[in-house]
């Protein structure tokens, strides 16, 4: 019984990181900059997908608030008002580098 409780606790153990970032991304096709605001809490889990609870806003494109599960700890979907996936957001190192692939645009903050 104690082993089950320890395994359950270990599986659900997370490390919380507070995220407050504004990132300037660039679209090579349109030659425009896009400002991306990210604020909330990032939860790292050792044995399951990482999660971000907060707001991700791409100025002029989309704003989502909620809980985002990162598949392979890297990518998630931004959704429309009906919950349908619209863009793919890929993040590296707690949103230090991001890519967003959407309809008619691909932005990132890579140098």
MIMI-722476 format. One record per residue: residue in three letters; x, y, z of N, C-alpha, C in turn. Coordinates in steps of 0.05 Angstrom, whole numbers, padded with zeros to 5 digits, always signed. Each point is the difference from the previous one (the first is absolute). Layout:
ALAXYZXYZXYZ;...
***
This chain:
UNK+00016-00024+00000-00016+00024+00000+00017+00025+00000;UNK+00021+00000+00017+00018+00023+00001+00015+00004-00026;UNK+00007-00022-00013+00014+00002-00026-00018+00012-00021;UNK-00026-00007+00000-00019+00012-00019-00003+00030+00005;UNK-00001+00008+00025-00003+00028+00006+00025+00015-00009;UNK+00024-00011+00005+00025+00013-00009+00002+00002-00030;UNK-00008-00021-00014+00000+00000-00029-00020+00021-00011;UNK-00023+00001+00012-00020+00019-00009+00010+00029+00005;UNK+00012+00005+00023+00011+00026+00006+00022+00008-00019;UNK+00018-00019-00006+00022+00005-00018-00010+00006-00028;UNK-00020-00014-00009-00011+00004-00027-00013+00028-00003;UNK-00012+00010+00021-00014+00025-00001+00016+00024+00012;UNK+00024-00005+00007+00018+00021+00010+00007+00019-00022;UNK-00002+00025+00005+00007+00020-00021+00017+00022+00012;UNK+00014+00013-00019+00016+00024+00007-00013+00023-00013;UNK-00008+00021+00015-00014+00023-00010+00020+00022-00007;UNK-00003+00012-00024+00016+00022-00009-00019+00023-00008;UNK+00003+00023+00012-00016+00023-00008+00011+00013-00025;UNK-00017+00003-00020+00008+00011-00026-00014+00027-00004;UNK+00016+00021-00005-00010+00027-00008+00019+00009-00022;UNK-00007-00003-00025+00018+00006-00022-00015+00015-00022;UNK+00014+00018-00013-00009+00012-00025+00022-00006-00020;UNK-00007-00013-00022+00019-00009-00020-00007+00013-00027;UNK+00020+00010-00013-00003+00011-00027+00006-00022-00020;UNK-00020-00007-00016+00004-00021-00021-00001+00013-00027;UNK+00011-00014-00019+00002+00011-00028-00012-00019-00019;UNK-00016+00010-00019-00011-00016-00022+00016+00006-00025;UNK+00015-00019-00010+00017+00004-00024-00016+00006-00025;UNK-00024-00011-00002-00016+00005-00024-00011+00028-00002;UNK-00012+00010+00022-00012+00027-00001+00020+00021+00009;UNK+00023-00008+00010+00021+00019+00010-00010+00017+00023;UNK-00018-00011+00016-00011+00015+00023+00008-00013+00026;UNK+00001+00017+00020+00005-00010+00028-00027-00004+00013;UNK-00001-00021+00017-00024-00005+00016+00009-00002+00029;UNK-00015+00013+00018+00006+00000+00028-00017-00023+00013;UNK+00014-00017+00015-00013-00023+00013+00003+00004+00031;UNK-00022+00001+00014+00000+00002+00029-00007-00027+00012;UNK+00016-00008+00020-00004-00026+00013+00000+00006+00030;UNK-00021-00007+00014+00000+00004+00029-00016-00023+00013;UNK+00012-00011+00021-00014-00022+00014+00021-00017+00014;UNK-00008-00025+00005+00017-00019+00014+00005-00024-00017;UNK+00026-00007-00002+00008-00024-00015+00006-00022+00020;UNK-00011-00023-00005+00004-00023+00018+00016-00022-00014;UNK+00023-00006+00011+00017-00022-00011-00007-00025+00015;UNK-00006-00022-00014-00005-00026+00012+00021-00020-00010;UNK+00010-00016+00018+00021-00019-00008-00010-00023-00018;UNK-00026-00008+00004-00010-00024-00014-00025+00005-00016;UNK-00006+00025-00006-00023+00006-00016+00004+00026-00015;UNK-00019+00008-00017+00004+00024-00016+00001+00025+00018;UNK+00018+00019-00007+00000+00025+00014-00025+00016-00006;UNK-00008+00018+00018-00024+00016-00004+00006+00029+00006;UNK-00015+00017-00014+00002+00029+00005-00029+00009+00005;UNK-00003+00015+00022-00026+00011+00007+00003+00030+00000;UNK-00014+00013-00018+00002+00029-00002-00010+00010-00027;UNK+00012+00022-00009-00009+00013-00025+00023+00001-00020;UNK-00006-00006-00025+00018+00003-00022-00014+00018-00020;UNK+00012+00024-00006-00012+00018-00018+00019+00008-00023;UNK-00009-00004-00024+00015+00008-00024-00015+00025-00010;UNK+00012+00023+00004-00014+00025-00006-00008+00000-00030;UNK-00025+00006-00004-00011+00001-00027-00008-00027-00012;UNK+00005-00021+00015-00007-00027-00010-00019-00015+00019;UNK+00010-00007+00024-00016-00017+00017+00008+00004+00029;UNK-00019-00004+00018+00005+00001+00028-00015-00024+00013;UNK+00015-00017+00014-00012-00023+00014+00007+00001+00029;UNK-00020-00007+00016+00004-00002+00029-00009-00028+00008;UNK+00016-00014+00016-00008-00027+00009+00024-00016+00008;UNK-00004-00026-00001+00021-00019+00006+00008-00014-00026;UNK+00026+00001-00006+00011-00011-00024+00018-00023+00007;UNK-00005-00024-00011+00018-00023+00003+00020+00000-00023;UNK+00026-00002+00007+00021+00000-00021+00008-00029-00006;UNK-00007-00009-00024+00007-00026-00009+00030-00001-00003;UNK+00012-00021+00011+00029-00003+00000+00014+00024+00013;UNK-00015+00014+00017+00010+00024+00014+00007+00023-00019;UNK-00009-00001-00025+00008+00020-00019-00024+00015-00013;UNK-00020-00014-00009-00021+00013-00017-00028-00004+00010;UNK-00017+00020-00006-00028+00000+00007-00015+00014-00021;UNK-00026+00000+00002-00017+00014-00020-00013+00025+00013;UNK-00002+00021-00015-00017+00023+00008-00026-00005-00014;UNK-00022+00007+00013-00027-00008-00010-00017+00025-00006;UNK-00021-00004-00016-00019+00021-00005-00021+00001+00021;UNK-00020+00017-00003-00021+00003+00020-00017-00025+00004;UNK+00002-00019-00019-00015-00025+00002+00017-00023+00010;UNK+00025+00005+00006+00018-00020+00010+00014-00016-00021;UNK-00003+00009-00025+00013-00014-00023+00029+00009-00002;UNK+00019-00018-00004+00028+00008-00003+00005+00017-00024;UNK+00014+00022+00003+00005+00019-00022+00029+00003-00005;UNK+00016+00004+00020+00029+00004-00004+00015-00021+00017;UNK+00024-00006-00008+00018-00016+00016+00021+00018+00012;UNK+00003-00002+00027+00021+00015+00014+00021-00019+00009;UNK+00025+00005-00007+00022-00016+00009+00018+00018+00017;UNK+00006-00010+00024+00016+00016+00019+00024-00016+00008;UNK+00022+00014+00005+00025-00012+00009+00009+00015+00025;UNK+00008-00015+00020+00012+00011+00024-00018+00021+00013;UNK-00025-00008+00007-00019+00017+00014-00006+00026-00015;UNK-00005-00002-00025-00008+00022-00018+00024+00019-00006;UNK+00024-00009+00003+00023+00017-00008+00000+00003-00030;UNK-00005-00022-00014-00003+00001-00029-00027-00012-00006;UNK-00014+00013-00019-00026-00010-00008-00004+00001-00030;UNK-00017-00018-00010-00009+00000-00028-00030-00002+00001;UNK-00014+00014-00018-00028-00003-00003-00006-00003-00029;UNK-00014-00022-00007-00008-00006-00027-00030+00002-00001;UNK-00009+00019-00016-00029+00004-00003-00008+00003-00030;UNK-00025+00005-00004-00009+00004-00027+00013+00025-00011;UNK+00014-00003-00022+00013+00022-00014+00022+00014+00015;UNK+00010-00012+00021+00024+00012+00013+00016-00021+00016;UNK+00026+00006+00002+00018-00016+00016+00019+00020+00013;UNK-00002+00002+00026+00017+00019+00014+00018-00014+00020;UNK+00023+00012+00006+00018-00010+00020+00018+00022+00010;UNK+00014-00005+00021+00019+00020+00011+00029-00010-00002;UNK+00005-00017-00019+00028-00010-00005+00016+00022-00013;UNK+00024+00002+00007+00018+00020-00013+00011-00011-00026;
***
